[in-house]
Amino acid sequence: MLKHAGPGPKVTVLLHWLPGAVAVEVADDGRGASADSDGLGQGLLGMRERAAMFGGTVAAGPRPGGGFRVRAQLPTPGDDDAGERLEA
């Protein structure tokens, strides 16, 4: 948000615990999709690739009325495979 939203944006961060997953949503009222990129980060594609490595998803885009929203959802391990993931 600091990089793309512009000066003084209002930012909301929501964390949702869902059955079998956790979701985080970050939204701002800044410049939205019109923000410039410096090309130094991994961007939305990098976020999507990293989430996909763990079976998750990332959705992002402009908000109605201005600003931008990014939502990531990652599965949480079940009781049966929690031990396997911790040992790996």
PyMOL Python script that loads the backbone (N, CA, C, O; Angstrom):
from pymol import cmd

cmd.read_pdbstr("""\
ATOM      1  N   MET A   1       0.816  -1.177   0.000  1.00  0.00           N
ATOM      2  CA  MET A   1       0.000   0.000   0.000  1.00  0.00           C
ATOM      3  C   MET A   1       0.870   1.255   0.000  1.00  0.00           C
ATOM      4  O   MET A   1       0.596   2.218  -0.715  1.00  0.00           O
ATOM      5  N   LEU A   2       1.910   1.223   0.805  1.00  0.00           N
ATOM      6  CA  LEU A   2       2.788   2.388   0.867  1.00  0.00           C
ATOM      7  C   LEU A   2       3.409   2.695  -0.487  1.00  0.00           C
ATOM      8  O   LEU A   2       3.643   3.857  -0.820  1.00  0.00           O
ATOM      9  N   LYS A   3       3.672   1.666  -1.257  1.00  0.00           N
ATOM     10  CA  LYS A   3       4.334   1.821  -2.545  1.00  0.00           C
ATOM     11  C   LYS A   3       3.389   2.320  -3.640  1.00  0.00           C
ATOM     12  O   LYS A   3       3.796   3.119  -4.483  1.00  0.00           O
ATOM     13  N   HIS A   4       2.140   1.861  -3.639  1.00  0.00           N
ATOM     14  CA  HIS A   4       1.264   2.117  -4.779  1.00  0.00           C
ATOM     15  C   HIS A   4       0.049   3.008  -4.507  1.00  0.00           C
ATOM     16  O   HIS A   4      -0.477   3.613  -5.441  1.00  0.00           O
ATOM     17  N   ALA A   5      -0.401   3.104  -3.287  1.00  0.00           N
ATOM     18  CA  ALA A   5      -1.659   3.800  -3.016  1.00  0.00           C
ATOM     19  C   ALA A   5      -1.541   5.318  -3.046  1.00  0.00           C
ATOM     20  O   ALA A   5      -2.549   6.009  -3.198  1.00  0.00           O
ATOM     21  N   GLY A   6      -0.335   5.848  -2.903  1.00  0.00           N
ATOM     22  CA  GLY A   6      -0.176   7.293  -2.883  1.00  0.00           C
ATOM     23  C   GLY A   6      -0.117   7.811  -1.454  1.00  0.00           C
ATOM     24  O   GLY A   6      -0.157   7.033  -0.501  1.00  0.00           O
ATOM     25  N   PRO A   7      -0.023   9.120  -1.311  1.00  0.00           N
ATOM     26  CA  PRO A   7       0.105   9.694   0.033  1.00  0.00           C
ATOM     27  C   PRO A   7      -1.199   9.629   0.829  1.00  0.00           C
ATOM     28  O   PRO A   7      -2.272   9.960   0.323  1.00  0.00           O
ATOM     29  N   GLY A   8      -1.083   9.199   2.075  1.00  0.00           N
ATOM     30  CA  GLY A   8      -2.204   9.238   3.008  1.00  0.00           C
ATOM     31  C   GLY A   8      -3.398   8.367   2.718  1.00  0.00           C
ATOM     32  O   GLY A   8      -4.522   8.799   2.971  1.00  0.00           O
ATOM     33  N   PRO A   9      -3.225   7.154   2.198  1.00  0.00           N
ATOM     34  CA  PRO A   9      -4.411   6.331   1.943  1.00  0.00           C
ATOM     35  C   PRO A   9      -4.969   5.773   3.249  1.00  0.00           C
ATOM     36  O   PRO A   9      -4.247   5.623   4.235  1.00  0.00           O
ATOM     37  N   LYS A  10      -6.242   5.474   3.239  1.00  0.00           N
ATOM     38  CA  LYS A  10      -6.857   4.706   4.325  1.00  0.00           C
ATOM     39  C   LYS A  10      -6.796   3.249   3.905  1.00  0.00           C
ATOM     40  O   LYS A  10      -7.162   2.894   2.784  1.00  0.00           O
ATOM     41  N   VAL A  11      -6.330   2.411   4.819  1.00  0.00           N
ATOM     42  CA  VAL A  11      -6.131   0.996   4.514  1.00  0.00           C
ATOM     43  C   VAL A  11      -6.922   0.149   5.506  1.00  0.00           C
ATOM     44  O   VAL A  11      -6.945   0.433   6.704  1.00  0.00           O
ATOM     45  N   THR A  12      -7.564  -0.886   4.993  1.00  0.00           N
ATOM     46  CA  THR A  12      -8.292  -1.834   5.820  1.00  0.00           C
ATOM     47  C   THR A  12      -7.685  -3.212   5.608  1.00  0.00           C
ATOM     48  O   THR A  12      -7.462  -3.635   4.474  1.00  0.00           O
ATOM     49  N   VAL A  13      -7.418  -3.912   6.713  1.00  0.00           N
ATOM     50  CA  VAL A  13      -6.904  -5.276   6.654  1.00  0.00           C
ATOM     51  C   VAL A  13      -7.893  -6.169   7.393  1.00  0.00           C
ATOM     52  O   VAL A  13      -8.216  -5.933   8.557  1.00  0.00           O
ATOM     53  N   LEU A  14      -8.365  -7.195   6.700  1.00  0.00           N
ATOM     54  CA  LEU A  14      -9.309  -8.154   7.296  1.00  0.00           C
ATOM     55  C   LEU A  14      -8.706  -9.540   7.261  1.00  0.00           C
ATOM     56  O   LEU A  14      -8.126  -9.949   6.256  1.00  0.00           O
ATOM     57  N   LEU A  15      -8.842 -10.255   8.344  1.00  0.00           N
ATOM     58  CA  LEU A  15      -8.397 -11.633   8.427  1.00  0.00           C
ATOM     59  C   LEU A  15      -9.627 -12.496   8.701  1.00  0.00           C
ATOM     60  O   LEU A  15     -10.357 -12.273   9.667  1.00  0.00           O
ATOM     61  N   HIS A  16      -9.839 -13.479   7.839  1.00  0.00           N
ATOM     62  CA  HIS A  16     -11.010 -14.358   7.961  1.00  0.00           C
ATOM     63  C   HIS A  16     -10.538 -15.782   8.194  1.00  0.00           C
ATOM     64  O   HIS A  16      -9.746 -16.313   7.415  1.00  0.00           O
ATOM     65  N   TRP A  17     -11.023 -16.404   9.266  1.00  0.00           N
ATOM     66  CA  TRP A  17     -10.801 -17.834   9.483  1.00  0.00           C
ATOM     67  C   TRP A  17     -11.999 -18.556   8.894  1.00  0.00           C
ATOM     68  O   TRP A  17     -13.129 -18.347   9.334  1.00  0.00           O
ATOM     69  N   LEU A  18     -11.761 -19.394   7.914  1.00  0.00           N
ATOM     70  CA  LEU A  18     -12.811 -20.138   7.227  1.00  0.00           C
ATOM     71  C   LEU A  18     -12.625 -21.631   7.500  1.00  0.00           C
ATOM     72  O   LEU A  18     -11.545 -22.051   7.916  1.00  0.00           O
ATOM     73  N   PRO A  19     -13.652 -22.424   7.272  1.00  0.00           N
ATOM     74  CA  PRO A  19     -13.464 -23.873   7.399  1.00  0.00           C
ATOM     75  C   PRO A  19     -12.426 -24.341   6.370  1.00  0.00           C
ATOM     76  O   PRO A  19     -12.679 -24.292   5.166  1.00  0.00           O
ATOM     77  N   GLY A  20     -11.285 -24.782   6.834  1.00  0.00           N
ATOM     78  CA  GLY A  20     -10.253 -25.302   5.942  1.00  0.00           C
ATOM     79  C   GLY A  20      -9.366 -24.275   5.280  1.00  0.00           C
ATOM     80  O   GLY A  20      -8.547 -24.635   4.435  1.00  0.00           O
ATOM     81  N   ALA A  21      -9.497 -22.994   5.636  1.00  0.00           N
ATOM     82  CA  ALA A  21      -8.677 -21.975   4.986  1.00  0.00           C
ATOM     83  C   ALA A  21      -8.612 -20.712   5.844  1.00  0.00           C
ATOM     84  O   ALA A  21      -9.410 -20.510   6.759  1.00  0.00           O
ATOM     85  N   VAL A  22      -7.649 -19.889   5.518  1.00  0.00           N
ATOM     86  CA  VAL A  22      -7.546 -18.567   6.109  1.00  0.00           C
ATOM     87  C   VAL A  22      -7.464 -17.583   4.939  1.00  0.00           C
ATOM     88  O   VAL A  22      -6.789 -17.846   3.944  1.00  0.00           O
ATOM     89  N   ALA A  23      -8.154 -16.454   5.067  1.00  0.00           N
ATOM     90  CA  ALA A  23      -8.148 -15.446   4.009  1.00  0.00           C
ATOM     91  C   ALA A  23      -7.744 -14.106   4.597  1.00  0.00           C
ATOM     92  O   ALA A  23      -8.151 -13.755   5.705  1.00  0.00           O
ATOM     93  N   VAL A  24      -6.953 -13.374   3.863  1.00  0.00           N
ATOM     94  CA  VAL A  24      -6.585 -12.022   4.260  1.00  0.00           C
ATOM     95  C   VAL A  24      -6.928 -11.090   3.098  1.00  0.00           C
ATOM     96  O   VAL A  24      -6.662 -11.390   1.934  1.00  0.00           O
ATOM     97  N   GLU A  25      -7.518  -9.969   3.444  1.00  0.00           N
ATOM     98  CA  GLU A  25      -7.900  -8.976   2.447  1.00  0.00           C
ATOM     99  C   GLU A  25      -7.328  -7.633   2.858  1.00  0.00           C
ATOM    100  O   GLU A  25      -7.487  -7.205   4.001  1.00  0.00           O
ATOM    101  N   VAL A  26      -6.659  -6.966   1.919  1.00  0.00           N
ATOM    102  CA  VAL A  26      -6.093  -5.644   2.153  1.00  0.00           C
ATOM    103  C   VAL A  26      -6.677  -4.716   1.102  1.00  0.00           C
ATOM    104  O   VAL A  26      -6.558  -4.971  -0.096  1.00  0.00           O
ATOM    105  N   ALA A  27      -7.307  -3.641   1.553  1.00  0.00           N
ATOM    106  CA  ALA A  27      -7.953  -2.700   0.633  1.00  0.00           C
ATOM    107  C   ALA A  27      -7.550  -1.277   1.010  1.00  0.00           C
ATOM    108  O   ALA A  27      -7.323  -0.972   2.181  1.00  0.00           O
ATOM    109  N   ASP A  28      -7.465  -0.421   0.009  1.00  0.00           N
ATOM    110  CA  ASP A  28      -7.152   0.985   0.260  1.00  0.00           C
ATOM    111  C   ASP A  28      -8.052   1.880  -0.577  1.00  0.00           C
ATOM    112  O   ASP A  28      -8.777   1.411  -1.455  1.00  0.00           O
ATOM    113  N   ASP A  29      -7.994   3.179  -0.289  1.00  0.00           N
ATOM    114  CA  ASP A  29      -8.759   4.155  -1.062  1.00  0.00           C
ATOM    115  C   ASP A  29      -7.837   5.039  -1.895  1.00  0.00           C
ATOM    116  O   ASP A  29      -8.180   6.178  -2.214  1.00  0.00           O
ATOM    117  N   GLY A  30      -6.671   4.512  -2.244  1.00  0.00           N
ATOM    118  CA  GLY A  30      -5.648   5.274  -2.960  1.00  0.00           C
ATOM    119  C   GLY A  30      -5.857   5.316  -4.463  1.00  0.00           C
ATOM    120  O   GLY A  30      -6.984   5.283  -4.957  1.00  0.00           O
ATOM    121  N   ARG A  31      -4.747   5.391  -5.175  1.00  0.00           N
ATOM    122  CA  ARG A  31      -4.752   5.582  -6.626  1.00  0.00           C
ATOM    123  C   ARG A  31      -5.287   4.394  -7.409  1.00  0.00           C
ATOM    124  O   ARG A  31      -5.693   4.552  -8.560  1.00  0.00           O
ATOM    125  N   GLY A  32      -5.298   3.227  -6.821  1.00  0.00           N
ATOM    126  CA  GLY A  32      -5.842   2.051  -7.507  1.00  0.00           C
ATOM    127  C   GLY A  32      -4.977   1.582  -8.654  1.00  0.00           C
ATOM    128  O   GLY A  32      -3.750   1.627  -8.570  1.00  0.00           O
ATOM    129  N   ALA A  33      -5.603   1.137  -9.718  1.00  0.00           N
ATOM    130  CA  ALA A  33      -4.893   0.546 -10.851  1.00  0.00           C
ATOM    131  C   ALA A  33      -4.071   1.564 -11.615  1.00  0.00           C
ATOM    132  O   ALA A  33      -3.252   1.172 -12.447  1.00  0.00           O
ATOM    133  N   SER A  34      -4.249   2.855 -11.371  1.00  0.00           N
ATOM    134  CA  SER A  34      -3.487   3.867 -12.093  1.00  0.00           C
ATOM    135  C   SER A  34      -2.106   4.099 -11.491  1.00  0.00           C
ATOM    136  O   SER A  34      -1.335   4.896 -12.025  1.00  0.00           O
ATOM    137  N   ALA A  35      -1.775   3.420 -10.388  1.00  0.00           N
ATOM    138  CA  ALA A  35      -0.473   3.593  -9.735  1.00  0.00           C
ATOM    139  C   ALA A  35       0.651   3.080 -10.625  1.00  0.00           C
ATOM    140  O   ALA A  35       0.505   2.071 -11.315  1.00  0.00           O
ATOM    141  N   ASP A  36       1.772   3.789 -10.599  1.00  0.00           N
ATOM    142  CA  ASP A  36       2.953   3.376 -11.356  1.00  0.00           C
ATOM    143  C   ASP A  36       3.654   2.218 -10.659  1.00  0.00           C
ATOM    144  O   ASP A  36       3.531   2.043  -9.446  1.00  0.00           O
ATOM    145  N   SER A  37       4.385   1.435 -11.434  1.00  0.00           N
ATOM    146  CA  SER A  37       5.203   0.358 -10.888  1.00  0.00           C
ATOM    147  C   SER A  37       6.659   0.698 -11.127  1.00  0.00           C
ATOM    148  O   SER A  37       7.019   1.191 -12.196  1.00  0.00           O
ATOM    149  N   ASP A  38       7.506   0.435 -10.128  1.00  0.00           N
ATOM    150  CA  ASP A  38       8.933   0.665 -10.317  1.00  0.00           C
ATOM    151  C   ASP A  38       9.632  -0.565 -10.884  1.00  0.00           C
ATOM    152  O   ASP A  38      10.827  -0.516 -11.177  1.00  0.00           O
ATOM    153  N   GLY A  39       8.904  -1.661 -11.041  1.00  0.00           N
ATOM    154  CA  GLY A  39       9.469  -2.876 -11.615  1.00  0.00           C
ATOM    155  C   GLY A  39      10.410  -3.634 -10.704  1.00  0.00           C
ATOM    156  O   GLY A  39      11.055  -4.584 -11.146  1.00  0.00           O
ATOM    157  N   LEU A  40      10.507  -3.240  -9.442  1.00  0.00           N
ATOM    158  CA  LEU A  40      11.458  -3.873  -8.534  1.00  0.00           C
ATOM    159  C   LEU A  40      10.869  -5.025  -7.730  1.00  0.00           C
ATOM    160  O   LEU A  40      11.615  -5.820  -7.159  1.00  0.00           O
ATOM    161  N   GLY A  41       9.562  -5.126  -7.675  1.00  0.00           N
ATOM    162  CA  GLY A  41       8.941  -6.179  -6.861  1.00  0.00           C
ATOM    163  C   GLY A  41       8.496  -7.349  -7.699  1.00  0.00           C
ATOM    164  O   GLY A  41       8.727  -7.400  -8.907  1.00  0.00           O
ATOM    165  N   GLN A  42       7.846  -8.300  -7.029  1.00  0.00           N
ATOM    166  CA  GLN A  42       7.313  -9.480  -7.705  1.00  0.00           C
ATOM    167  C   GLN A  42       5.879  -9.262  -8.154  1.00  0.00           C
ATOM    168  O   GLN A  42       5.369 -10.015  -8.984  1.00  0.00           O
ATOM    169  N   GLY A  43       5.220  -8.239  -7.616  1.00  0.00           N
ATOM    170  CA  GLY A  43       3.889  -7.871  -8.048  1.00  0.00           C
ATOM    171  C   GLY A  43       2.819  -8.913  -7.799  1.00  0.00           C
ATOM    172  O   GLY A  43       3.019  -9.878  -7.060  1.00  0.00           O
ATOM    173  N   LEU A  44       1.687  -8.697  -8.429  1.00  0.00           N
ATOM    174  CA  LEU A  44       0.542  -9.588  -8.261  1.00  0.00           C
ATOM    175  C   LEU A  44       0.828 -10.986  -8.793  1.00  0.00           C
ATOM    176  O   LEU A  44       0.384 -11.975  -8.210  1.00  0.00           O
ATOM    177  N   LEU A  45       1.556 -11.073  -9.884  1.00  0.00           N
ATOM    178  CA  LEU A  45       1.902 -12.388 -10.429  1.00  0.00           C
ATOM    179  C   LEU A  45       2.704 -13.186  -9.402  1.00  0.00           C
ATOM    180  O   LEU A  45       2.448 -14.374  -9.210  1.00  0.00           O
ATOM    181  N   GLY A  46       3.656 -12.556  -8.750  1.00  0.00           N
ATOM    182  CA  GLY A  46       4.445 -13.230  -7.722  1.00  0.00           C
ATOM    183  C   GLY A  46       3.601 -13.673  -6.549  1.00  0.00           C
ATOM    184  O   GLY A  46       3.806 -14.760  -6.009  1.00  0.00           O
ATOM    185  N   MET A  47       2.641 -12.833  -6.143  1.00  0.00           N
ATOM    186  CA  MET A  47       1.743 -13.217  -5.051  1.00  0.00           C
ATOM    187  C   MET A  47       0.926 -14.429  -5.438  1.00  0.00           C
ATOM    188  O   MET A  47       0.758 -15.352  -4.642  1.00  0.00           O
ATOM    189  N   ARG A  48       0.410 -14.430  -6.672  1.00  0.00           N
ATOM    190  CA  ARG A  48      -0.396 -15.561  -7.136  1.00  0.00           C
ATOM    191  C   ARG A  48       0.432 -16.840  -7.201  1.00  0.00           C
ATOM    192  O   ARG A  48      -0.043 -17.909  -6.817  1.00  0.00           O
ATOM    193  N   GLU A  49       1.666 -16.735  -7.684  1.00  0.00           N
ATOM    194  CA  GLU A  49       2.523 -17.910  -7.777  1.00  0.00           C
ATOM    195  C   GLU A  49       2.850 -18.472  -6.398  1.00  0.00           C
ATOM    196  O   GLU A  49       2.820 -19.687  -6.204  1.00  0.00           O
ATOM    197  N   ARG A  50       3.160 -17.603  -5.441  1.00  0.00           N
ATOM    198  CA  ARG A  50       3.494 -18.076  -4.096  1.00  0.00           C
ATOM    199  C   ARG A  50       2.278 -18.708  -3.421  1.00  0.00           C
ATOM    200  O   ARG A  50       2.409 -19.730  -2.748  1.00  0.00           O
ATOM    201  N   ALA A  51       1.099 -18.115  -3.593  1.00  0.00           N
ATOM    202  CA  ALA A  51      -0.115 -18.701  -3.003  1.00  0.00           C
ATOM    203  C   ALA A  51      -0.409 -20.054  -3.635  1.00  0.00           C
ATOM    204  O   ALA A  51      -0.786 -20.994  -2.935  1.00  0.00           O
ATOM    205  N   ALA A  52      -0.242 -20.164  -4.948  1.00  0.00           N
ATOM    206  CA  ALA A  52      -0.522 -21.415  -5.652  1.00  0.00           C
ATOM    207  C   ALA A  52       0.392 -22.542  -5.179  1.00  0.00           C
ATOM    208  O   ALA A  52      -0.009 -23.706  -5.196  1.00  0.00           O
ATOM    209  N   MET A  53       1.610 -22.217  -4.758  1.00  0.00           N
ATOM    210  CA  MET A  53       2.536 -23.236  -4.252  1.00  0.00           C
ATOM    211  C   MET A  53       1.954 -23.970  -3.046  1.00  0.00           C
ATOM    212  O   MET A  53       2.298 -25.122  -2.783  1.00  0.00           O
ATOM    213  N   PHE A  54       1.070 -23.291  -2.318  1.00  0.00           N
ATOM    214  CA  PHE A  54       0.468 -23.880  -1.122  1.00  0.00           C
ATOM    215  C   PHE A  54      -1.007 -24.220  -1.326  1.00  0.00           C
ATOM    216  O   PHE A  54      -1.721 -24.496  -0.362  1.00  0.00           O
ATOM    217  N   GLY A  55      -1.465 -24.202  -2.583  1.00  0.00           N
ATOM    218  CA  GLY A  55      -2.846 -24.539  -2.889  1.00  0.00           C
ATOM    219  C   GLY A  55      -3.811 -23.386  -2.684  1.00  0.00           C
ATOM    220  O   GLY A  55      -5.020 -23.597  -2.581  1.00  0.00           O
ATOM    221  N   GLY A  56      -3.290 -22.170  -2.624  1.00  0.00           N
ATOM    222  CA  GLY A  56      -4.130 -21.004  -2.385  1.00  0.00           C
ATOM    223  C   GLY A  56      -4.362 -20.170  -3.629  1.00  0.00           C
ATOM    224  O   GLY A  56      -3.924 -20.516  -4.726  1.00  0.00           O
ATOM    225  N   THR A  57      -5.057 -19.068  -3.434  1.00  0.00           N
ATOM    226  CA  THR A  57      -5.384 -18.160  -4.531  1.00  0.00           C
ATOM    227  C   THR A  57      -5.184 -16.711  -4.105  1.00  0.00           C
ATOM    228  O   THR A  57      -5.195 -16.385  -2.918  1.00  0.00           O
ATOM    229  N   VAL A  58      -5.004 -15.862  -5.095  1.00  0.00           N
ATOM    230  CA  VAL A  58      -4.943 -14.414  -4.878  1.00  0.00           C
ATOM    231  C   VAL A  58      -5.827 -13.768  -5.931  1.00  0.00           C
ATOM    232  O   VAL A  58      -5.728 -14.080  -7.117  1.00  0.00           O
ATOM    233  N   ALA A  59      -6.688 -12.869  -5.489  1.00  0.00           N
ATOM    234  CA  ALA A  59      -7.520 -12.077  -6.391  1.00  0.00           C
ATOM    235  C   ALA A  59      -7.242 -10.617  -6.086  1.00  0.00           C
ATOM    236  O   ALA A  59      -7.116 -10.238  -4.922  1.00  0.00           O
ATOM    237  N   ALA A  60      -7.145  -9.792  -7.126  1.00  0.00           N
ATOM    238  CA  ALA A  60      -6.832  -8.383  -6.916  1.00  0.00           C
ATOM    239  C   ALA A  60      -7.451  -7.548  -8.013  1.00  0.00           C
ATOM    240  O   ALA A  60      -7.662  -8.012  -9.134  1.00  0.00           O
ATOM    241  N   GLY A  61      -7.738  -6.298  -7.666  1.00  0.00           N
ATOM    242  CA  GLY A  61      -8.258  -5.382  -8.665  1.00  0.00           C
ATOM    243  C   GLY A  61      -8.766  -4.109  -8.041  1.00  0.00           C
ATOM    244  O   GLY A  61      -8.794  -3.959  -6.820  1.00  0.00           O
ATOM    245  N   PRO A  62      -9.174  -3.184  -8.910  1.00  0.00           N
ATOM    246  CA  PRO A  62      -9.692  -1.908  -8.428  1.00  0.00           C
ATOM    247  C   PRO A  62     -10.994  -2.092  -7.654  1.00  0.00           C
ATOM    248  O   PRO A  62     -11.791  -2.981  -7.951  1.00  0.00           O
ATOM    249  N   ARG A  63     -11.189  -1.238  -6.662  1.00  0.00           N
ATOM    250  CA  ARG A  63     -12.434  -1.243  -5.886  1.00  0.00           C
ATOM    251  C   ARG A  63     -13.433  -0.288  -6.531  1.00  0.00           C
ATOM    252  O   ARG A  63     -13.036   0.725  -7.106  1.00  0.00           O
ATOM    253  N   PRO A  64     -14.709  -0.596  -6.445  1.00  0.00           N
ATOM    254  CA  PRO A  64     -15.719   0.360  -6.920  1.00  0.00           C
ATOM    255  C   PRO A  64     -15.581   1.661  -6.133  1.00  0.00           C
ATOM    256  O   PRO A  64     -15.519   1.634  -4.904  1.00  0.00           O
ATOM    257  N   GLY A  65     -15.533   2.766  -6.806  1.00  0.00           N
ATOM    258  CA  GLY A  65     -15.411   4.053  -6.128  1.00  0.00           C
ATOM    259  C   GLY A  65     -13.981   4.492  -5.876  1.00  0.00           C
ATOM    260  O   GLY A  65     -13.758   5.584  -5.353  1.00  0.00           O
ATOM    261  N   GLY A  66     -13.000   3.660  -6.239  1.00  0.00           N
ATOM    262  CA  GLY A  66     -11.597   4.034  -6.095  1.00  0.00           C
ATOM    263  C   GLY A  66     -10.840   3.139  -5.146  1.00  0.00           C
ATOM    264  O   GLY A  66     -11.414   2.496  -4.269  1.00  0.00           O
ATOM    265  N   GLY A  67      -9.559   3.114  -5.339  1.00  0.00           N
ATOM    266  CA  GLY A  67      -8.703   2.292  -4.507  1.00  0.00           C
ATOM    267  C   GLY A  67      -8.461   0.926  -5.127  1.00  0.00           C
ATOM    268  O   GLY A  67      -8.800   0.675  -6.284  1.00  0.00           O
ATOM    269  N   PHE A  68      -7.865   0.049  -4.324  1.00  0.00           N
ATOM    270  CA  PHE A  68      -7.461  -1.264  -4.810  1.00  0.00           C
ATOM    271  C   PHE A  68      -7.647  -2.284  -3.696  1.00  0.00           C
ATOM    272  O   PHE A  68      -7.569  -1.939  -2.517  1.00  0.00           O
ATOM    273  N   ARG A  69      -7.893  -3.533  -4.062  1.00  0.00           N
ATOM    274  CA  ARG A  69      -8.093  -4.604  -3.072  1.00  0.00           C
ATOM    275  C   ARG A  69      -7.320  -5.840  -3.512  1.00  0.00           C
ATOM    276  O   ARG A  69      -7.323  -6.216  -4.684  1.00  0.00           O
ATOM    277  N   VAL A  70      -6.650  -6.468  -2.526  1.00  0.00           N
ATOM    278  CA  VAL A  70      -5.972  -7.736  -2.745  1.00  0.00           C
ATOM    279  C   VAL A  70      -6.507  -8.720  -1.713  1.00  0.00           C
ATOM    280  O   VAL A  70      -6.547  -8.419  -0.520  1.00  0.00           O
ATOM    281  N   ARG A  71      -6.920  -9.902  -2.179  1.00  0.00           N
ATOM    282  CA  ARG A  71      -7.439 -10.935  -1.276  1.00  0.00           C
ATOM    283  C   ARG A  71      -6.704 -12.235  -1.547  1.00  0.00           C
ATOM    284  O   ARG A  71      -6.658 -12.713  -2.680  1.00  0.00           O
ATOM    285  N   ALA A  72      -6.129 -12.800  -0.496  1.00  0.00           N
ATOM    286  CA  ALA A  72      -5.432 -14.084  -0.599  1.00  0.00           C
ATOM    287  C   ALA A  72      -6.139 -15.093   0.280  1.00  0.00           C
ATOM    288  O   ALA A  72      -6.569 -14.777   1.389  1.00  0.00           O
ATOM    289  N   GLN A  73      -6.257 -16.311  -0.224  1.00  0.00           N
ATOM    290  CA  GLN A  73      -6.841 -17.392   0.562  1.00  0.00           C
ATOM    291  C   GLN A  73      -5.904 -18.588   0.493  1.00  0.00           C
ATOM    292  O   GLN A  73      -5.515 -19.034  -0.587  1.00  0.00           O
ATOM    293  N   LEU A  74      -5.546 -19.102   1.682  1.00  0.00           N
ATOM    294  CA  LEU A  74      -4.642 -20.241   1.786  1.00  0.00           C
ATOM    295  C   LEU A  74      -5.310 -21.341   2.600  1.00  0.00           C
ATOM    296  O   LEU A  74      -5.915 -21.068   3.637  1.00  0.00           O
ATOM    297  N   PRO A  75      -5.202 -22.585   2.135  1.00  0.00           N
ATOM    298  CA  PRO A  75      -5.787 -23.687   2.908  1.00  0.00           C
ATOM    299  C   PRO A  75      -5.010 -23.903   4.204  1.00  0.00           C
ATOM    300  O   PRO A  75      -3.797 -23.699   4.261  1.00  0.00           O
ATOM    301  N   THR A  76      -5.722 -24.313   5.223  1.00  0.00           N
ATOM    302  CA  THR A  76      -5.074 -24.678   6.476  1.00  0.00           C
ATOM    303  C   THR A  76      -5.006 -26.193   6.547  1.00  0.00           C
ATOM    304  O   THR A  76      -5.911 -26.884   6.077  1.00  0.00           O
ATOM    305  N   PRO A  77      -3.938 -26.709   7.132  1.00  0.00           N
ATOM    306  CA  PRO A  77      -3.822 -28.166   7.190  1.00  0.00           C
ATOM    307  C   PRO A  77      -4.870 -28.761   8.112  1.00  0.00           C
ATOM    308  O   PRO A  77      -5.201 -28.185   9.148  1.00  0.00           O
ATOM    309  N   GLY A  78      -5.388 -29.920   7.725  1.00  0.00           N
ATOM    310  CA  GLY A  78      -6.337 -30.641   8.569  1.00  0.00           C
ATOM    311  C   GLY A  78      -5.603 -31.375   9.671  1.00  0.00           C
ATOM    312  O   GLY A  78      -4.374 -31.443   9.661  1.00  0.00           O
ATOM    313  N   ASP A  79      -6.328 -31.914  10.602  1.00  0.00           N
ATOM    314  CA  ASP A  79      -5.715 -32.660  11.710  1.00  0.00           C
ATOM    315  C   ASP A  79      -4.906 -33.840  11.210  1.00  0.00           C
ATOM    316  O   ASP A  79      -3.892 -34.192  11.814  1.00  0.00           O
ATOM    317  N   ASP A  80      -5.340 -34.466  10.103  1.00  0.00           N
ATOM    318  CA  ASP A  80      -4.684 -35.675   9.626  1.00  0.00           C
ATOM    319  C   ASP A  80      -3.298 -35.406   9.045  1.00  0.00           C
ATOM    320  O   ASP A  80      -2.400 -36.233   9.202  1.00  0.00           O
ATOM    321  N   ASP A  81      -3.105 -34.264   8.375  1.00  0.00           N
ATOM    322  CA  ASP A  81      -1.822 -34.026   7.718  1.00  0.00           C
ATOM    323  C   ASP A  81      -0.995 -32.928   8.398  1.00  0.00           C
ATOM    324  O   ASP A  81       0.049 -32.549   7.868  1.00  0.00           O
ATOM    325  N   ALA A  82      -1.420 -32.413   9.537  1.00  0.00           N
ATOM    326  CA  ALA A  82      -0.683 -31.350  10.213  1.00  0.00           C
ATOM    327  C   ALA A  82       0.711 -31.815  10.616  1.00  0.00           C
ATOM    328  O   ALA A  82       1.678 -31.068  10.466  1.00  0.00           O
ATOM    329  N   GLY A  83       0.823 -33.024  11.120  1.00  0.00           N
ATOM    330  CA  GLY A  83       2.128 -33.548  11.524  1.00  0.00           C
ATOM    331  C   GLY A  83       3.073 -33.688  10.348  1.00  0.00           C
ATOM    332  O   GLY A  83       4.261 -33.387  10.461  1.00  0.00           O
ATOM    333  N   GLU A  84       2.549 -34.147   9.213  1.00  0.00           N
ATOM    334  CA  GLU A  84       3.378 -34.314   8.017  1.00  0.00           C
ATOM    335  C   GLU A  84       3.934 -32.978   7.554  1.00  0.00           C
ATOM    336  O   GLU A  84       5.101 -32.900   7.168  1.00  0.00           O
ATOM    337  N   ARG A  85       3.135 -31.934   7.583  1.00  0.00           N
ATOM    338  CA  ARG A  85       3.591 -30.631   7.133  1.00  0.00           C
ATOM    339  C   ARG A  85       4.638 -30.050   8.079  1.00  0.00           C
ATOM    340  O   ARG A  85       5.586 -29.405   7.631  1.00  0.00           O
ATOM    341  N   LEU A  86       4.477 -30.268   9.361  1.00  0.00           N
ATOM    342  CA  LEU A  86       5.443 -29.744  10.315  1.00  0.00           C
ATOM    343  C   LEU A  86       6.789 -30.440  10.190  1.00  0.00           C
ATOM    344  O   LEU A  86       7.822 -29.804  10.399  1.00  0.00           O
ATOM    345  N   GLU A  87       6.810 -31.731   9.854  1.00  0.00           N
ATOM    346  CA  GLU A  87       8.056 -32.475   9.744  1.00  0.00           C
ATOM    347  C   GLU A  87       8.799 -32.158   8.457  1.00  0.00           C
ATOM    348  O   GLU A  87      10.024 -32.272   8.413  1.00  0.00           O
ATOM    349  N   ALA A  88       8.099 -31.771   7.429  1.00  0.00           N
ATOM    350  CA  ALA A  88       8.721 -31.546   6.111  1.00  0.00           C
ATOM    351  C   ALA A  88       9.692 -30.391   6.111  1.00  0.00           C
ATOM    352  O   ALA A  88      10.289 -30.086   5.078  1.00  0.00           O
TER     353      ALA A  88
END
""", "prot")
cmd.dss("prot")
cmd.show_as("cartoon", "prot")
cmd.util.cbc("prot")
cmd.orient("prot")
